[in-house]
């Protein structure tokens, strides 16, 4: 006669559990956006203070955006893009191209589709 013990659920391997220190498979939107904004600002030879002043935001906030620490609203993205004499469309296109080029799905042939609710 067997005992009625609960069957333990399989535990995920440590490799399957995302770690806070392990890099994500592809860069985050905010990181690539920040890099693009910093690159545009450097191409213009500007300091954070100058660009932030024209965008109407603090230099500290612009620095956090450039370092990928903040997820700016569309209004903030538009203000910074305008301060850098570019359009939101051109900025988004540049970010999308970078993300697409660095996507692991592009190298493995796997494509994922997301639906918005």
Secondary structure, 3 states (H helix, E strand, C coil): CCCCCCCCCCCCCHHHCCCCCCCCCCCCHHHHHHHHHHHHHHHCCCCHHHHHHHHCCCHHHHHHHHCCCCCCCHHHHHHHHHHCCCCHHHHHHHHHHHHHHHCHHHHHCCCCCCCCC
